Amino acid sequence: MAAIIAIANQKGGVGKTTTAVNLAACLSALRQNVLLIDLDPQGNATMGCGVDKHAVTATSYDVLLGQATLTEALQWIEKAQMQLLPANGDLTAAEINLLEAENAPGRLRTALASVEWNFDIIMIDCPPALNMLTVNALTAAQSVIVPVQCEYYALEGLSALLDTIDKVRNSTNPKLRIEGVLRTMFDPRNRLANDVSAQLLAHFGDTVFETLVPRNVRLAEAPSYGLPIIYYDDGSRGAQSYRDLAKEVRKRLRRPPPKTAATTQGTGQSA
């Protein structure tokens, strides 16, 4: 059965979609059978994989509303050798439509039940909001990767996300855990970035990934070419960081989850 991982943070601009696309591609390069699910109405993960979000005939919206099966909506990404469930602006209507749907929080989990045995890893790119789409992702997932930008106010929004994770545990998914906190857009020359990194390590301990994703121009350029970073510039620092992260994630999936009280508590502070 697949390891199902949601990439979530309600704060925008933290490298969430960058992480979803590039981590999925790097895991595929490690011979993992990967499915990437775009659950963000912006469809950036879809475009980042080289798929025209305006041209797809079935998306995650159709799957959530029962208008298409997940298998019917999948797109094969030849370059990255992985499957994609695309998204586009149609998904904005899902928030309203799901409110009237039966088993609204569990729609994605139900859709995945028929295919999860076909994959090693399923990654879900969540929208930058704690809405019904994110709740669907957290209900379907076994764990969550939280990208955090190492800058001012980086920790402030984490309490809301951790509270949401606790609510999902108490209602629809008691086994949900934090897979790891990922420090993104890191510049070691920046004193503030180092201070925020230290706060994350102090609060979350071993839950923080060892891998640091740097600020990297090539990472920012790759989506405009519809390519994960390892197929755009494999020699870049960004590519190496996501290759390292993929190895770290795979290693974590093979061991028991870390035991730390910080995974279930709010931060109670800001950077």
C-alpha positions in Angstrom: 0.0 0.0 0.0 1.2 3.5 -0.8 2.6 6.0 1.7 0.3 9.0 1.3 1.9 12.3 2.2 0.2 15.7 2.1 2.3 18.8 1.5 0.5 21.5 3.6 0.9 25.0 4.9 -1.8 27.6 4.8 0.8 30.3 4.4 1.4 30.9 0.7 4.8 31.4 -0.9 6.7 28.9 1.3 7.7 26.5 -1.4 4.8 24.0 -1.0 4.2 23.3 -4.7 7.9 23.5 -5.5 8.4 20.8 -2.9 5.5 18.7 -4.1 6.7 18.6 -7.7 10.4 18.2 -7.1 10.2 15.8 -4.3 7.8 13.6 -6.3 10.1 13.7 -9.3 13.2 12.8 -7.2 11.3 10.0 -5.5 10.4 8.7 -8.9 14.1 8.9 -9.9 14.8 6.6 -6.9 12.6 4.0 -8.6 9.5 4.7 -6.5 6.1 4.4 -8.3 4.8 7.9 -7.6 1.4 9.7 -8.0 1.3 13.4 -7.5 -2.1 14.9 -6.7 -2.7 18.6 -7.4 -5.4 19.8 -5.0 -4.8 23.5 -5.5 -7.2 25.5 -7.8 -4.2 27.5 -9.0 -3.0 24.3 -10.8 0.7 25.2 -10.3 1.8 21.6 -9.7 0.0 20.6 -12.9 1.8 23.3 -14.9 5.1 22.6 -13.2 4.9 19.0 -14.6 4.4 20.4 -18.1 0.7 19.8 -18.3 -1.6 22.5 -19.7 -4.2 22.9 -16.9 -6.6 24.5 -19.4 -6.5 21.6 -21.7 -7.2 18.7 -19.3 -10.6 17.0 -19.6 -10.8 15.6 -16.1 -9.2 17.0 -12.9 -9.2 16.5 -9.1 -12.4 18.4 -9.1 -14.2 15.8 -11.2 -12.8 13.0 -8.9 -13.9 14.7 -5.7 -17.4 15.3 -7.0 -17.7 11.7 -8.4 -17.8 12.9 -12.0 -14.8 10.8 -13.0 -12.8 8.0 -11.5 -9.2 8.8 -10.4 -7.9 6.4 -13.1 -9.8 8.3 -15.8 -8.3 11.6 -14.7 -4.7 10.6 -14.4 -2.0 12.1 -16.6 1.3 10.2 -17.3 4.3 12.5 -17.0 6.8 10.9 -19.4 9.9 12.9 -18.4 9.5 12.3 -14.7 8.0 8.8 -15.1 5.2 9.4 -12.7 1.4 9.9 -12.6 -0.3 13.2 -12.0 -3.9 14.0 -11.0 -4.2 17.6 -12.4 -6.1 20.6 -11.2 -7.3 23.9 -12.6 -9.6 26.7 -11.7 -12.6 24.4 -11.7 -11.5 23.2 -8.3 -12.6 26.5 -6.7 -16.2 25.3 -7.0 -15.4 22.2 -5.0 -15.3 24.0 -1.7 -19.0 24.9 -2.1 -20.1 21.7 -3.8 -18.5 19.5 -1.2 -20.4 21.2 1.6 -23.5 19.5 0.2 -21.9 16.2 -0.6 -22.1 13.0 1.4 -18.8 12.1 3.2 -17.3 15.5 2.2 -14.0 15.2 4.2 -13.4 11.6 2.9 -14.0 12.0 -0.8 -10.3 11.9 -1.8 -9.6 8.9 0.6 -12.5 7.0 -1.0 -11.2 7.8 -4.5 -7.6 6.6 -3.6 -8.8 3.3 -2.1 -9.1 1.7 -5.5 -5.6 2.7 -6.7 -3.3 3.1 -3.7 -2.0 -0.4 -4.1 -0.6 0.6 -7.5 1.8 3.1 -6.0 4.7 3.3 -3.6 4.2 7.0 -2.7 1.2 9.4 -3.3 1.9 13.1 -2.7 -0.8 15.7 -2.3 -0.2 19.3 -3.0 -2.6 21.2 -0.8 -4.0 24.7 -1.4 -2.6 27.6 0.8 -5.7 27.5 3.0 -7.2 25.3 5.8 -10.4 24.6 3.8 -12.3 21.5 2.8 -9.8 20.6 0.1 -7.0 20.6 2.7 -9.2 18.6 5.0 -9.7 16.0 2.2 -5.9 15.8 1.8 -5.3 15.4 5.5 -8.1 12.8 5.8 -6.6 10.7 3.0 -2.9 11.1 4.1 -0.9 9.1 6.6 1.5 12.0 7.2 2.2 15.6 6.5 5.3 17.5 5.3 5.2 21.1 6.3 7.4 23.5 4.3 8.4 26.6 6.3 10.1 29.6 4.9 13.0 30.7 7.1 11.9 34.3 7.5 9.9 36.7 9.8 6.6 35.3 11.0 7.4 31.9 9.7 6.2 30.1 12.8 3.1 32.2 13.4 0.8 30.3 11.2 2.0 26.8 12.2 -0.3 26.8 15.3 -3.4 26.9 13.0 -2.1 24.1 10.9 -1.2 21.9 13.9 -4.7 22.6 15.3 -6.3 21.5 12.1 -4.2 18.3 12.1 -5.4 17.6 15.6 -9.0 18.1 14.6 -8.6 15.7 11.7 -7.0 13.2 14.0 -10.0 13.5 16.3 -12.6 13.2 13.6 -11.6 11.4 10.4 -8.0 10.2 10.5 -6.6 9.2 14.0 -3.3 7.9 12.5 -2.3 11.2 10.8 1.2 12.4 11.8 3.8 15.0 11.0 6.3 13.4 8.6 8.6 16.4 8.8 9.1 20.1 8.8 11.1 21.3 5.8 13.1 24.6 5.9 12.8 26.3 2.5 14.3 29.3 0.8 17.2 29.1 3.2 20.1 31.6 2.9 22.8 30.7 5.4 24.3 34.2 5.1 21.0 35.7 6.5 21.0 36.0 10.3 17.2 35.9 10.5 17.1 32.7 8.5 19.5 31.1 10.9 17.5 32.3 13.9 14.2 30.9 12.4 16.0 27.6 11.7 17.2 27.4 15.3 13.6 28.0 16.5 12.3 25.2 14.4 14.9 22.8 15.6 14.3 23.8 19.2 10.6 23.3 18.9 10.2 20.4 16.5 13.5 18.5 17.2 14.1 15.5 15.0 10.9 16.1 13.1 12.8 18.8 11.2 14.4 17.4 8.0 18.1 17.6 7.9 17.9 18.8 4.3 17.7 22.6 3.8 16.2 23.9 0.5 18.2 27.0 -0.5 17.1 30.1 -2.3 17.9 29.1 -5.9 17.2 30.9 -9.1 17.1 27.6 -11.1 14.4 26.3 -8.8 12.3 29.4 -9.6 12.9 29.1 -13.3 12.1 25.4 -13.7 8.2 25.6 -13.5 8.1 28.1 -16.4 9.6 25.2 -18.5 7.2 22.7 -17.1 10.0 20.6 -15.7 11.0 19.4 -12.2 14.4 20.8 -11.2 16.3 17.6 -11.8 15.3 17.6 -15.5 15.9 21.4 -15.8 19.3 21.8 -14.1 20.4 18.7 -12.3 23.7 20.3 -11.3 22.0 23.1 -9.4 21.9 23.4 -5.6 18.1 23.2 -5.7 18.3 19.9 -7.5 20.7 18.5 -5.1 18.6 19.6 -2.1 15.5 17.8 -3.4 17.5 14.7 -4.2 18.8 14.7 -0.6 15.2 15.3 0.7 13.9 12.4 -1.4 16.5 10.1 0.2 15.6 11.4 3.6 11.9 10.9 3.1 12.4 7.4 1.8 14.5 6.6 4.8 11.9 8.0 7.2 9.2 5.9 5.6 11.1 2.8 6.5 11.3 3.6 10.2 8.8 4.3 13.0 7.6 8.0 13.1 9.5 10.2 15.5 8.1 10.7 19.0 7.9 14.3 19.9 5.3 16.4 21.7 5.9 19.2 19.3 4.1 17.4 16.5 0.8 17.8 18.3 1.2 21.2 19.9 1.0 24.8 18.6 4.2 26.8 18.5 3.0 29.5 20.8 5.5 31.9 19.3 6.5 33.8 16.2 9.8 34.3 14.6 
